[in-house]
Amino acid sequence: FGVVLVGALLFLPAGTFNYWNAWLFMGLLFIPMFFVGLVLWIKDKELLASISYPCFQRQSEVMIPEIETIFKRNNFSLKQLNGVVVTIGPGSYTGIRIALTIAKIISTSLNIPLYPVSSLESYRVLNEKCITLINARSNRSYIAIFDNQNIILKPSVLENDKVMELISQYNDFILVGDLKYLGLEGHNADAIKTLSKDFVNLKSVSADEVKPLYLKDLYE
């Protein structure tokens, strides 16, 4: 139902294609807590509005109403968008699937760029050496390692014993994420801040090219 509603919204008379002036950052972030996150970001990089909160197992129920809410509150039209950024995983299978479906429909229907980014990349602390982590369950973690703009380890899924070895090896790196499951303290991730500031480094692709990053095995 939600996907059909998004399709309908795209063709309601609203706005004009001559005045696209915002980016919609959208994604469902991440396990172990599932979030709905939306941001409107206008041309001059002013943050127009944002919504983010846990929605465990309710992603399909809340995403479409929240898109409507954030647009209505700011007198903004869906057809004023000129790009969509979407997190592609790793994380909740359902969350990834819903986010990608909505982002692809908007991108394709409005013929605007789609910018995929991994959840782990959106976690990172810009211009810092950091290790981003998400609990993958079953004694495993999703992990990526960054040295400023350089990627030392691409998003991967590893056994926690190996993760702890890497944390020890890169002991001067900031740990990012909810790491209580490892018995560690992590820096709070701020995906909205990271994506907003690092947007210029994102690359657009066609909707057909975007694939979910489930990471059942090592990322390739």
ZAGULO-805170 format. One record per atom (N, C-alpha, C): atom name; residue in one letter; x, y, z. Coordinates in steps of 0.2 Angstrom, whole numbers, plus 5000, padded with zeros to 4 digits. Atoms other than C-alpha are relative to their C-alpha. Example, Ala and Ser with C-alpha at 12.3 -4.5 7.8 and 13.67 -1.06 7.14 Angstrom:
// ZAGULO-805170
> atome_residu_X_Y_Z
> N_a_5004_4994_5000
> CA_a_5062_4978_5039
> C_a_5004_5006_5000
> N_s_4996_4994_4999
> CA_s_5068_4995_5036
> C_s_4996_5005_5003
This chain:
// ZAGULO-805170
> atome_residu_X_Y_Z
> N_f_5004_4994_5000
> CA_f_5000_5000_5000
> C_f_5004_5006_5000
> N_g_4996_4994_4999
> CA_g_5014_5012_5005
> C_g_5003_5002_4993
> N_v_4997_4999_5006
> CA_v_5023_5010_4988
> C_v_4995_5003_4995
> N_v_5005_4997_5005
> CA_v_5007_5013_4978
> C_v_4998_5007_5002
> N_l_5001_4993_4997
> CA_l_5004_5029_4989
> C_l_5005_5004_4997
> N_v_4995_4996_5003
> CA_v_5021_5035_4984
> C_v_4999_5002_4993
> N_g_5001_5000_5007
> CA_g_5018_5032_4966
> C_g_4994_5005_4999
> N_a_5006_4995_5001
> CA_a_5001_5042_4967
> C_a_5002_5007_5002
> N_l_4998_4994_4998
> CA_l_5009_5056_4976
> C_l_5005_5004_4995
> N_l_4995_4997_5005
> CA_l_5022_5059_4962
> C_l_4996_5003_4995
> N_f_5004_4997_5006
> CA_f_5008_5063_4950
> C_f_4995_5005_5002
> N_l_5004_4995_4998
> CA_l_4998_5074_4961
> C_l_5002_5007_4998
> N_p_4998_4994_5002
> CA_p_4998_5092_4954
> C_p_5003_5004_5006
> N_a_4997_4996_4995
> CA_a_5011_5101_4965
> C_a_5007_5002_4998
> N_g_4993_4997_5002
> CA_g_5026_5112_4962
> C_g_5001_5000_4992
> N_t_4998_5000_5007
> CA_t_5035_5113_4945
> C_t_5007_4997_4999
> N_f_4993_5003_5001
> CA_f_5050_5104_4938
> C_f_5005_5006_4998
> N_n_4996_4995_5001
> CA_n_5057_5121_4935
> C_n_5004_5002_5006
> N_y_4997_4997_4994
> CA_y_5061_5124_4953
> C_y_5002_4994_5005
> N_w_4997_5005_4995
> CA_w_5069_5108_4960
> C_w_5005_5003_5004
> N_n_4995_4997_4996
> CA_n_5078_5114_4975
> C_n_5002_4997_5006
> N_a_4998_5003_4994
> CA_a_5081_5101_4988
> C_a_5002_4993_4999
> N_w_4998_5007_5000
> CA_w_5088_5084_4992
> C_w_4996_4997_5006
> N_l_5003_5004_4995
> CA_l_5078_5071_5001
> C_l_5005_4994_5002
> N_f_4995_5006_4998
> CA_f_5090_5060_5012
> C_f_4995_4996_5004
> N_m_5005_5005_4997
> CA_m_5080_5045_5016
> C_m_5003_4993_5001
> N_g_4997_5007_4999
> CA_g_5084_5028_5024
> C_g_4997_4998_5007
> N_l_5003_5003_4994
> CA_l_5079_5016_5038
> C_l_5006_4998_5003
> N_l_4993_5001_4997
> CA_l_5094_5016_5050
> C_l_4999_4997_5007
> N_f_4996_5006_5003
> CA_f_5100_5003_5056
> C_f_4998_4995_5005
> N_i_5001_5005_4994
> CA_i_5100_4987_5067
> C_i_5006_5002_5005
> N_p_5005_5003_4997
> CA_p_5100_4984_5081
> C_p_4993_5004_5001
> N_m_5006_4996_5000
> CA_m_5088_4999_5082
> C_m_4998_5002_4993
> N_f_5002_4998_5007
> CA_f_5078_5002_5067
> C_f_4997_5007_5000
> N_f_5002_4993_5000
> CA_f_5075_5021_5062
> C_f_4997_5001_4994
> N_v_5002_4996_5006
> CA_v_5065_5031_5050
> C_v_5004_5006_5000
> N_g_4996_4994_5000
> CA_g_5076_5045_5045
> C_g_4999_5004_4993
> N_l_5001_4995_5006
> CA_l_5071_5060_5033
> C_l_5003_5006_5001
> N_v_4997_4993_5000
> CA_v_5080_5076_5029
> C_v_4998_5004_4994
> N_l_5000_4996_5006
> CA_l_5076_5090_5017
> C_l_5006_5005_5001
> N_w_4994_4996_5000
> CA_w_5091_5100_5012
> C_w_5000_5004_4994
> N_i_5001_4996_5006
> CA_i_5089_5115_5001
> C_i_5007_5002_4997
> N_k_4995_4999_5004
> CA_k_5101_5122_4989
> C_k_5006_5003_5004
> N_d_4995_4996_4997
> CA_d_5111_5134_5000
> C_d_5003_4996_5006
> N_k_4997_5004_4995
> CA_k_5115_5119_5012
> C_k_4997_5001_5007
> N_e_5003_4999_4994
> CA_e_5103_5125_5025
> C_e_4995_4994_5001
> N_l_5004_5006_4998
> CA_l_5094_5111_5034
> C_l_4993_5002_5001
> N_l_5007_4998_5000
> CA_l_5076_5113_5031
> C_l_4996_4997_5005
> N_a_5004_5004_4996
> CA_a_5069_5099_5041
> C_a_5003_4993_5001
> N_s_4998_5007_5000
> CA_s_5073_5082_5048
> C_s_4995_4996_5005
> N_i_5004_5005_4996
> CA_i_5064_5067_5056
> C_i_5004_4994_5001
> N_s_4996_5006_4998
> CA_s_5073_5053_5065
> C_s_4998_4997_5006
> N_y_5002_5003_4993
> CA_y_5067_5040_5078
> C_y_4999_4993_4999
> N_p_5001_5008_5000
> CA_p_5066_5021_5082
> C_p_4993_4998_4997
> N_c_5006_5002_5002
> CA_c_5053_5012_5073
> C_c_5000_4992_4999
> N_f_4999_5007_5000
> CA_f_5056_4994_5077
> C_f_4994_4996_4997
> N_q_5005_5004_5004
> CA_q_5046_4982_5064
> C_q_4994_5004_4998
> N_r_5006_4996_5002
> CA_r_5035_4997_5059
> C_r_5002_5005_4994
> N_q_4998_4996_5006
> CA_q_5045_5004_5044
> C_q_4995_5001_4995
> N_s_5005_5000_5005
> CA_s_5032_5000_5032
> C_s_4994_5005_5002
> N_e_5005_4996_4998
> CA_e_5019_5009_5042
> C_e_5001_5007_5001
> N_v_4998_4993_4999
> CA_v_5028_5025_5046
> C_v_5003_5004_4995
> N_m_4996_4997_5005
> CA_m_5039_5029_5031
> C_m_4995_5005_4996
> N_i_5004_4996_5005
> CA_i_5025_5036_5019
> C_i_4997_5005_5004
> N_p_5002_4994_4997
> CA_p_5016_5046_5032
> C_p_5005_5005_5002
> N_e_4995_4995_4998
> CA_e_5032_5054_5038
> C_e_5002_5004_4994
> N_i_4999_4996_5006
> CA_i_5036_5059_5020
> C_i_4995_5005_4999
> N_e_5006_4995_5001
> CA_e_5019_5067_5019
> C_e_5001_5006_5005
> N_t_4999_4996_4994
> CA_t_5022_5075_5036
> C_t_5005_5006_4999
> N_i_4994_4995_5000
> CA_i_5039_5083_5033
> C_i_4999_5005_4994
> N_f_5001_4995_5006
> CA_f_5033_5090_5016
> C_f_4995_5005_5002
> N_k_5005_4996_4999
> CA_k_5017_5097_5022
> C_k_5002_5006_5005
> N_r_4998_4996_4995
> CA_r_5025_5105_5037
> C_r_5004_5006_4997
> N_n_4996_4996_5003
> CA_n_5037_5114_5026
> C_n_4998_5003_4993
> N_n_5003_4997_5006
> CA_n_5025_5119_5012
> C_n_5005_4998_4994
> N_f_4995_5002_5006
> CA_f_5036_5108_5000
> C_f_4997_4995_4996
> N_s_5002_5004_5005
> CA_s_5032_5098_4985
> C_s_5005_4994_4999
> N_l_4995_5005_5002
> CA_l_5039_5081_4981
> C_l_5003_5001_4993
> N_k_4998_4999_5007
> CA_k_5041_5087_4963
> C_k_5005_5006_5000
> N_q_4995_4995_4999
> CA_q_5053_5100_4970
> C_q_5007_4997_5001
> N_l_4994_5004_4998
> CA_l_5066_5087_4974
> C_l_5004_5000_4993
> N_n_4996_5001_5005
> CA_n_5081_5086_4963
> C_n_5005_4994_5001
> N_g_4996_5005_4998
> CA_g_5089_5071_4971
> C_g_4998_4996_5006
> N_v_5002_5004_4994
> CA_v_5087_5056_4983
> C_v_5007_4996_5002
> N_v_4995_5004_4997
> CA_v_5100_5049_4994
> C_v_4997_4994_5005
> N_v_5003_5005_4997
> CA_v_5097_5032_5001
> C_v_5005_4995_5003
> N_t_4995_5005_4998
> CA_t_5106_5020_5013
> C_t_4998_4993_4998
> N_i_5002_5006_5003
> CA_i_5107_5003_5006
> C_i_5002_4994_5004
> N_g_4998_5005_4995
> CA_g_5113_4993_5021
> C_g_5008_5000_5001
> N_p_5003_5006_4997
> CA_p_5120_4983_5029
> C_p_4995_5002_5006
> N_g_5004_4999_4995
> CA_g_5106_4982_5042
> C_g_4994_4996_5000
> N_s_5006_5003_5001
> CA_s_5088_4977_5043
> C_s_4998_4998_4993
> N_y_5002_5002_5007
> CA_y_5082_4967_5028
> C_y_4994_5003_4998
> N_t_5006_4997_5001
> CA_t_5065_4974_5029
> C_t_5001_5008_4999
> N_g_4998_4993_5000
> CA_g_5072_4992_5032
> C_g_5003_5002_4993
> N_i_4996_4999_5006
> CA_i_5084_4991_5017
> C_i_4995_5000_4994
> N_r_5004_5001_5006
> CA_r_5071_4984_5005
> C_r_4995_5006_5000
> N_i_5005_4995_5000
> CA_i_5058_4997_5010
> C_i_5003_5007_4998
> N_a_4997_4994_5001
> CA_a_5070_5012_5009
> C_a_5002_5000_4992
> N_l_4998_5000_5007
> CA_l_5077_5006_4992
> C_l_4994_5000_4995
> N_t_5006_5000_5004
> CA_t_5059_5003_4985
> C_t_4998_5007_4999
> N_i_5003_4993_5000
> CA_i_5053_5021_4989
> C_i_5005_5004_4996
> N_a_4995_4996_5003
> CA_a_5069_5029_4984
> C_a_5001_4999_4992
> N_k_5000_5002_5007
> CA_k_5069_5020_4967
> C_k_4994_5003_4996
> N_i_5006_4997_5003
> CA_i_5051_5025_4963
> C_i_5000_5007_4999
> N_i_5000_4993_5001
> CA_i_5054_5043_4967
> C_i_5005_5002_4995
> N_s_4994_4998_5005
> CA_s_5071_5044_4957
> C_s_4997_4998_4993
> N_t_5002_5002_5007
> CA_t_5063_5035_4942
> C_t_4994_5004_4997
> N_s_5006_4996_5002
> CA_s_5047_5044_4942
> C_s_5001_5007_4998
> N_l_4998_4993_5001
> CA_l_5054_5061_4943
> C_l_5006_5001_4996
> N_n_4994_5000_5004
> CA_n_5070_5057_4933
> C_n_5005_5004_5003
> N_i_4995_4997_4996
> CA_i_5081_5063_4947
> C_i_5006_4996_5002
> N_p_4995_5004_4998
> CA_p_5098_5057_4953
> C_p_4999_4996_5006
> N_l_5000_5004_4994
> CA_l_5099_5043_4966
> C_l_5007_4998_5002
> N_y_4993_5001_4997
> CA_y_5114_5042_4978
> C_y_5000_4995_5005
> N_p_5000_5005_4995
> CA_p_5116_5026_4987
> C_p_5007_5000_5004
> N_v_4995_5000_4996
> CA_v_5127_5025_5002
> C_v_4999_4995_5006
> N_s_5001_5005_4995
> CA_s_5131_5011_5015
> C_s_4999_5003_5006
> N_s_5001_4998_4994
> CA_s_5125_5012_5032
> C_s_5006_5002_5004
> N_l_4993_5000_4996
> CA_l_5143_5010_5039
> C_l_5003_5007_4998
> N_e_4997_4994_5002
> CA_e_5149_5025_5028
> C_e_4996_5006_5003
> N_s_5004_4994_4997
> CA_s_5135_5036_5035
> C_s_5001_5001_5007
> N_y_4999_4999_4993
> CA_y_5140_5032_5052
> C_y_5007_5003_5002
> N_r_4993_4998_4999
> CA_r_5158_5038_5050
> C_r_5001_5007_5003
> N_v_4998_4994_4998
> CA_v_5166_5053_5058
> C_v_5004_5004_4995
> N_l_4997_4997_5006
> CA_l_5171_5065_5044
> C_l_5007_5003_5003
> N_n_4993_4998_4999
> CA_n_5190_5069_5043
> C_n_5003_4997_5007
> N_e_4997_5003_4994
> CA_e_5194_5057_5057
> C_e_5001_4993_4998
> N_k_4999_5008_5000
> CA_k_5201_5039_5059
> C_k_4995_4997_5004
> N_c_5005_5004_4996
> CA_c_5187_5028_5064
> C_c_4998_4993_4997
> N_i_5003_5007_5002
> CA_i_5179_5011_5064
> C_i_4993_5000_5001
> N_t_5007_5000_4999
> CA_t_5161_5010_5061
> C_t_4997_4993_5001
> N_l_5002_5007_4999
> CA_l_5151_4995_5068
> C_l_4993_5000_5001
> N_i_5007_5001_4999
> CA_i_5134_4988_5068
> C_i_4999_4992_5002
> N_n_5001_5007_4997
> CA_n_5128_4972_5078
> C_n_4997_4996_4994
> N_a_5003_5004_5006
> CA_a_5125_4959_5064
> C_a_4997_4993_5003
> N_r_5003_5006_4997
> CA_r_5119_4946_5077
> C_r_5004_4994_4999
> N_s_4997_5006_5000
> CA_s_5125_4928_5079
> C_s_5008_5001_5001
> N_n_4993_4999_4998
> CA_n_5142_4934_5086
> C_n_5004_5003_4994
> N_r_4996_4997_5005
> CA_r_5146_4944_5071
> C_r_4998_5008_5000
> N_s_5001_4993_5000
> CA_s_5147_4963_5067
> C_s_5001_5002_4992
> N_y_4998_4996_5006
> CA_y_5146_4974_5051
> C_y_5005_5005_5002
> N_i_4994_4995_4998
> CA_i_5162_4984_5051
> C_i_5003_5003_4994
> N_a_4996_4996_5005
> CA_a_5171_4997_5040
> C_a_5005_5004_5004
> N_i_4995_4996_4997
> CA_i_5187_5006_5044
> C_i_5002_5006_4995
> N_f_4998_4994_5004
> CA_f_5191_5024_5038
> C_f_5006_5003_5003
> N_d_4994_4996_4998
> CA_d_5207_5034_5039
> C_d_4998_5007_4996
> N_n_5003_4994_5003
> CA_n_5199_5051_5035
> C_n_4996_4998_4994
> N_q_5004_5001_5006
> CA_q_5193_5050_5017
> C_q_5002_4993_4997
> N_n_4998_5007_5002
> CA_n_5203_5033_5014
> C_n_4996_4995_5003
> N_i_5004_5006_4997
> CA_i_5194_5017_5016
> C_i_5006_4994_5001
> N_i_4995_5005_4998
> CA_i_5205_5004_5025
> C_i_4997_4993_4999
> N_l_5004_5006_5001
> CA_l_5192_4991_5026
> C_l_4993_5001_4997
> N_k_5007_4999_5003
> CA_k_5176_4991_5015
> C_k_4995_4996_5004
> N_p_5005_5004_4996
> CA_p_5160_4986_5023
> C_p_5000_4993_5000
> N_s_5000_5008_4999
> CA_s_5161_4968_5029
> C_s_4996_4998_5006
> N_v_5003_5003_4995
> CA_v_5153_4956_5040
> C_v_5005_4995_5003
> N_l_4994_5004_4997
> CA_l_5166_4948_5052
> C_l_4997_4997_5007
> N_e_5001_5002_4993
> CA_e_5165_4937_5068
> C_e_5003_5005_5005
> N_n_4998_4995_4995
> CA_n_5167_4947_5083
> C_n_5007_4999_5003
> N_d_4993_5001_4998
> CA_d_5183_4939_5088
> C_d_5005_5004_4995
> N_k_4996_4996_5005
> CA_k_5191_4946_5072
> C_k_4999_5007_5001
> N_v_5002_4992_4999
> CA_v_5182_4963_5075
> C_v_5005_5002_5006
> N_m_4996_4998_4994
> CA_m_5191_4964_5092
> C_m_5007_5000_4998
> N_e_4993_5000_5002
> CA_e_5207_4960_5084
> C_e_5002_5006_4996
> N_l_4999_4994_5004
> CA_l_5205_4974_5072
> C_l_5000_5007_5004
> N_i_5000_4994_4995
> CA_i_5200_4986_5086
> C_i_5006_5001_5003
> N_s_4993_4999_4996
> CA_s_5216_4982_5095
> C_s_5005_5002_4995
> N_q_4995_4998_5005
> CA_q_5226_4984_5079
> C_q_5000_5007_4999
> N_y_5001_4993_5002
> CA_y_5219_5001_5075
> C_y_4997_5004_5007
> N_n_5002_4998_4993
> CA_n_5218_5006_5094
> C_n_5000_5008_5000
> N_d_5000_4993_4999
> CA_d_5220_5025_5090
> C_d_4994_5003_4996
> N_f_5006_4998_5004
> CA_f_5204_5025_5079
> C_f_4994_5001_5004
> N_i_5006_4998_4996
> CA_i_5187_5032_5085
> C_i_4995_4994_4998
> N_l_5005_5005_5001
> CA_l_5174_5018_5087
> C_l_4993_5003_5000
> N_v_5006_4996_5001
> CA_v_5157_5023_5081
> C_v_4994_4995_5000
> N_g_5006_5005_5000
> CA_g_5140_5014_5084
> C_g_4999_4998_5008
> N_d_5002_5003_4993
> CA_d_5131_5006_5099
> C_d_5003_4994_5001
> N_l_4996_5006_4999
> CA_l_5144_4994_5105
> C_l_4999_4997_5006
> N_k_5001_5003_4994
> CA_k_5137_4988_5121
> C_k_5000_4992_4999
> N_y_5000_5007_5001
> CA_y_5135_4971_5113
> C_y_5008_4997_5000
> N_l_4993_5002_5000
> CA_l_5154_4971_5112
> C_l_5004_5001_5007
> N_g_4998_4997_4993
> CA_g_5156_4978_5130
> C_g_5005_5006_4999
> N_l_4996_4994_5001
> CA_l_5163_4994_5123
> C_l_4996_5006_4999
> N_e_5004_4994_5001
> CA_e_5158_5012_5122
> C_e_5002_5003_4993
> N_g_4999_4998_5007
> CA_g_5156_5019_5105
> C_g_4997_5008_4999
> N_h_5002_4993_5001
> CA_h_5154_5037_5098
> C_h_4994_5000_4997
> N_n_5007_5000_5003
> CA_n_5136_5041_5094
> C_n_5001_5002_4992
> N_a_5000_4999_5007
> CA_a_5133_5040_5075
> C_a_4995_5006_4998
> N_d_5005_4995_5003
> CA_d_5125_5055_5066
> C_d_5000_5000_4993
> N_a_5000_5001_5007
> CA_a_5121_5049_5049
> C_a_4997_5006_4996
> N_i_5003_4994_5003
> CA_i_5111_5065_5045
> C_i_5005_5005_4999
> N_k_4994_4995_5000
> CA_k_5126_5076_5049
> C_k_5005_4998_4995
> N_t_4995_5003_5005
> CA_t_5138_5065_5039
> C_t_4998_5001_4993
> N_l_5002_5000_5007
> CA_l_5128_5064_5024
> C_l_4999_5007_4997
> N_s_5001_4993_5002
> CA_s_5124_5082_5023
> C_s_5007_5004_4999
> N_k_4994_4997_5001
> CA_k_5142_5087_5025
> C_k_5004_4997_4994
> N_d_4996_5003_5004
> CA_d_5149_5074_5014
> C_d_4997_4999_4993
> N_f_5004_5001_5006
> CA_f_5136_5075_5000
> C_f_5004_5000_4993
> N_v_4996_4999_5006
> CA_v_5149_5081_4987
> C_v_5004_4994_4998
> N_n_4996_5006_5001
> CA_n_5158_5065_4988
> C_n_4996_4994_4998
> N_l_5004_5005_5002
> CA_l_5143_5054_4984
> C_l_4999_5000_4993
> N_k_5001_5001_5007
> CA_k_5140_5047_4967
> C_k_4993_4997_4998
> N_s_5007_5002_5002
> CA_s_5124_5045_4958
> C_s_5000_4994_4995
> N_v_5000_5006_5004
> CA_v_5119_5029_4949
> C_v_4992_5000_4998
> N_s_5007_5001_5002
> CA_s_5103_5024_4939
> C_s_4997_4995_5005
> N_a_5004_5004_4996
> CA_a_5089_5016_4949
> C_a_5002_4992_4999
> N_d_4999_5007_5001
> CA_d_5092_4999_4941
> C_d_5007_4998_5002
> N_e_4993_5002_4997
> CA_e_5111_4999_4947
> C_e_5000_4999_5007
> N_v_4999_5000_4993
> CA_v_5107_5001_4965
> C_v_4998_4993_5003
> N_k_5001_5006_4997
> CA_k_5108_4985_4975
> C_k_5001_5000_5007
> N_p_5000_5000_4993
> CA_p_5105_4981_4993
> C_p_5007_4997_5002
> N_l_4994_5002_4997
> CA_l_5120_4978_5004
> C_l_4999_4996_5006
> N_y_5002_5005_4994
> CA_y_5115_4963_5015
> C_y_5006_4998_5003
> N_l_4994_5002_4997
> CA_l_5133_4957_5018
> C_l_4999_4994_5004
> N_k_5000_5007_4997
> CA_k_5130_4939_5022
> C_k_5007_4997_5000
> N_d_4993_5002_5001
> CA_d_5147_4936_5016
> C_d_5005_5006_5000
> N_l_4996_4994_5001
> CA_l_5162_4948_5014
> C_l_4998_5004_4995
> N_y_5001_4995_5005
> CA_y_5159_4963_5005
> C_y_5005_5000_4994
> N_e_4996_5000_5006
> CA_e_5166_4963_4987
> C_e_4999_5006_4996
